[in-house]
Amino acid sequence: MAECTTLDSLLEMGFDRNRAEKAVAHTGNQGIERAMDWMMEHENDPDIDEPYVPPAGNVLVSNDSQEIPTEPTLAAEEGAEVTLEEGNKKPMTEEEKREQIKRLEELMKVKQEERRERERREEVEREKQRRKQGQELLQVKQKLQEEEMKKLTEQRRKEKMEDRMAKQRVREKIARDREERAQKFGGGFSVVSPTSPPSEATPSASSGSQGPPPAKKDYDESRIQVRLLDGSTLTAVFKAQEPLAAVRVYVQMNGVEGQDFTLLSPYPRRIYTDMDMEKPLRELGLVPSAVLVVAKK
């Protein structure tokens, strides 16, 4: 029978029995080429090697009396005439089998090459699609970056404008303050001028303004700030009559221990000697406040 020839030919070509039986069953036993096409198309199916469970009542019988699952075919449904014709076919000789196997192997090679070419074209197409998607993604990223740059530029422009407006408001406020002060002081003078005494009284007023200057305030204390070698500062209040040595002792006790140093005034610059240490702060001009710097000897 043809079914047996198809299955045996596939087995002789080295195909797995389970796959060969599935191919014959799923193609309706329509020939070796159809069976080979089915196996090549489904060779990557996850269930390709699982046992085939045919519908009830559908079996194929091989030469060695093994039952082979198959699907119902149109030829089987057409009647007993086709079955009788197939049964009357002579079995193939070994030479015919070898020729058929050789022809089928060549056909299989051709189909495999066609499949590889098809897969190559599909891979090329997938690569084109991948590159196209990559370019589209790159364009989207570039567009997003451009939009982000536009937003940053607009934000900076707004910040600069707000800064200019803030400066303008400050300048306007300063101008208003100046104008208000000018109006305030100018208005005071204008009010006094009409009520000023006659010109005869002016000499006496001017002579009164030329009296002795006010007495200078006499300070009893001095606020001394001392900048140490490490840049830190000490601040203390001393009596105006205390000698400069009192400041030196204070620095030794609170800032510079075990180091020989001297004191100086930065402006006007003056380095104080050992004789100056005995002079009062008032005599040295360090009242009411002064800044001294510690310097290494």
C-alpha positions in Angstrom: 0.0 0.0 0.0 1.0 3.6 -0.6 0.9 4.4 3.1 3.5 1.8 3.9 5.7 2.9 1.0 5.6 6.5 2.2 6.4 5.6 5.8 9.1 3.1 4.9 10.7 5.5 2.6 10.9 8.1 5.3 12.3 5.6 7.8 14.9 4.5 5.2 15.9 8.1 4.7 16.8 8.3 8.4 13.8 10.2 9.7 12.6 9.5 13.3 9.7 7.1 13.3 7.5 9.3 15.6 8.0 12.3 13.3 7.5 10.2 10.2 4.3 8.8 11.5 3.0 12.3 12.4 3.9 13.6 9.0 2.1 10.8 7.2 -0.9 11.3 9.5 -1.1 15.1 9.3 -0.7 15.2 5.5 -3.4 12.6 5.0 -0.9 10.2 3.4 -0.6 12.4 0.2 2.9 11.4 -0.6 6.5 11.7 0.6 7.0 15.2 -0.6 4.0 16.5 1.4 5.2 14.5 4.4 8.8 16.0 4.1 7.4 19.5 3.7 5.4 19.0 6.9 8.4 17.7 8.9 10.6 20.6 7.8 7.9 23.2 8.6 7.2 21.7 12.1 10.7 20.5 13.1 11.0 23.4 15.6 7.6 22.7 17.2 7.9 22.1 21.0 5.7 19.0 20.7 7.2 17.5 17.6 8.7 14.5 19.5 5.6 13.8 21.6 3.7 10.7 20.8 0.9 11.3 18.3 -2.6 10.4 19.6 -4.9 9.8 16.5 -8.7 10.1 16.5 -10.4 6.9 17.3 -10.6 4.4 14.4 -7.9 6.0 12.2 -4.7 3.8 11.9 -2.2 3.0 9.3 -0.6 -0.4 8.9 3.0 -0.8 7.8 4.8 -3.8 6.3 5.8 -5.1 9.8 2.1 -5.0 11.0 2.7 -1.9 13.2 -0.2 0.4 13.6 0.5 4.0 12.6 -1.8 6.9 13.6 -3.2 8.9 10.7 -5.9 11.4 9.9 -8.8 10.4 7.6 -8.1 11.2 3.9 -10.2 12.1 1.0 -9.0 9.0 -0.8 -10.3 6.7 2.0 -13.7 8.4 1.9 -14.1 7.9 -1.9 -14.7 4.2 -1.6 -13.1 0.8 -2.0 -12.1 1.3 -5.7 -9.0 3.4 -4.8 -8.1 0.9 -2.1 -8.2 -2.0 -4.5 -6.1 -0.1 -7.0 -3.5 0.6 -4.4 -3.6 -3.0 -3.2 -2.9 -4.2 -6.7 0.4 -2.1 -7.0 3.5 -4.2 -7.1 6.0 -3.8 -4.3 9.0 -1.7 -5.2 12.3 -3.4 -5.9 15.5 -2.5 -4.0 16.8 -0.6 -7.0 13.5 1.4 -7.2 13.6 2.1 -3.5 17.2 3.4 -3.8 16.3 5.6 -6.8 13.3 6.9 -4.9 15.3 7.6 -1.8 18.0 9.3 -3.8 15.5 11.4 -5.6 13.8 12.3 -2.3 17.1 13.1 -0.7 17.9 15.5 -3.5 14.4 17.0 -3.2 15.0 17.4 0.5 18.3 19.2 -0.1 16.5 21.5 -2.5 13.8 22.2 0.0 16.3 22.7 2.8 18.2 25.2 0.7 14.9 26.9 -0.1 14.1 27.0 3.6 17.5 28.4 4.4 17.1 31.0 1.7 13.7 31.9 3.1 15.0 32.1 6.6 17.9 34.3 5.3 15.4 36.7 3.6 13.3 36.7 6.8 16.4 37.5 8.9 17.4 40.3 6.5 13.9 41.7 6.7 14.0 41.4 10.5 17.3 43.2 10.5 15.8 46.0 8.3 12.9 46.3 10.7 15.2 46.4 13.7 17.3 49.1 12.1 14.2 51.0 11.1 12.9 50.8 14.7 16.4 51.8 16.0 16.4 54.9 13.7 12.8 55.8 14.8 13.8 55.4 18.4 16.9 57.6 17.8 14.8 60.2 16.2 12.3 60.1 19.1 15.3 60.5 21.5 16.7 63.4 19.5 13.3 65.1 19.4 12.9 64.7 23.2 16.4 66.1 23.7 15.6 69.1 21.4 12.4 69.7 23.3 14.2 69.5 26.6 16.9 72.0 25.3 14.1 74.3 24.2 12.5 74.1 27.7 15.9 74.8 29.4 16.5 77.7 27.0 13.1 79.2 27.7 13.5 78.7 31.4 16.9 80.4 31.4 15.4 83.3 29.3 12.6 83.7 31.8 15.1 83.6 34.7 17.3 86.3 33.1 14.2 88.4 32.4 13.0 88.0 36.0 16.5 88.9 37.2 16.5 92.0 35.0 13.1 93.0 36.2 14.1 92.5 39.8 17.2 94.7 39.3 15.0 97.3 37.6 12.7 97.3 40.6 15.6 97.7 43.0 16.9 100.6 40.9 13.4 102.2 40.8 13.1 101.8 44.6 16.5 103.4 45.2 15.5 106.3 42.9 12.2 106.7 44.8 14.0 106.6 48.1 16.4 109.3 46.9 13.6 111.4 45.6 11.7 111.1 48.9 14.8 112.1 50.9 15.4 115.0 48.6 11.8 116.2 48.9 11.9 115.6 52.7 15.1 117.6 53.3 14.3 120.2 50.7 10.8 120.8 52.1 12.4 121.4 55.6 14.7 124.1 54.3 11.9 125.7 52.4 9.8 125.9 55.5 12.6 127.5 57.6 13.6 130.1 55.1 10.4 132.3 55.2 10.6 132.5 59.1 14.4 133.2 59.1 15.4 136.4 61.0 16.4 139.6 59.2 19.8 140.0 57.6 20.9 142.1 60.6 20.7 139.1 62.8 22.8 136.9 60.5 26.2 138.0 61.7 25.3 137.1 65.3 24.0 133.7 64.1 27.2 133.1 62.1 29.4 134.2 64.9 27.6 131.8 67.2 28.2 128.9 64.8 31.9 129.7 64.9 32.1 128.8 68.7 34.4 126.1 70.2 34.0 122.5 68.8 32.2 120.0 71.0 34.4 118.2 73.5 35.6 114.8 72.3 34.1 111.9 74.3 36.4 110.3 76.7 36.2 106.4 76.5 37.1 104.3 79.5 37.2 101.0 77.7 38.6 99.5 74.5 37.2 96.7 72.5 40.2 94.7 71.1 39.8 92.1 68.3 42.9 89.9 67.8 43.4 87.7 64.7 45.4 84.6 65.5 47.9 82.7 63.4 45.3 80.1 62.2 42.9 82.9 61.1 40.5 82.7 64.0 39.8 85.7 66.1 39.5 86.6 69.8 37.5 89.6 71.1 37.7 91.1 74.6 37.1 94.5 76.3 40.0 96.1 78.3 40.3 99.2 80.4 41.7 102.2 78.6 44.5 102.5 81.1 45.5 98.9 80.9 48.9 98.2 79.2 49.2 96.4 76.0 50.8 93.6 77.9 47.4 92.7 79.3 46.2 91.9 75.7 49.3 89.8 75.2 48.7 87.8 78.3 45.0 87.3 77.3 46.2 86.0 73.9 48.7 83.6 75.5 46.0 82.2 77.8 43.3 81.8 75.1 44.9 81.4 71.8 48.7 81.0 71.5 50.3 78.8 74.1 54.0 78.1 74.2 54.8 80.3 71.1 56.8 83.4 71.0 54.8 86.1 69.1 54.4 89.8 68.8 51.4 92.1 68.1 50.9 94.5 65.2 48.3 96.8 63.8 47.4 96.2 60.2 46.4 99.8 59.3 48.3 101.9 59.7 50.9 99.1 60.0 52.8 99.2 63.3 54.7 96.5 65.1 54.6 96.9 68.9 57.9 96.5 70.8 58.6 95.3 74.3 58.6 99.0 75.4 55.1 99.4 73.9 53.8 96.5 76.0 54.1 98.8 79.1 52.1 101.7 77.6 48.4 102.1 78.2 46.0 101.3 75.4 44.8 104.9 75.3 48.4 106.2 74.7 48.8 103.7 71.8 45.7 104.9 70.1 43.8 101.6 70.7 40.7 103.2 72.2 37.7 102.8 71.8 38.4 99.8 69.5 41.2 98.3 67.5 42.2 95.2 65.5 45.5 93.5 66.3 47.2 90.7 64.5 49.4 88.0 66.0 52.7 87.5 64.2 55.6 85.1 64.8 58.8 86.7 65.9 
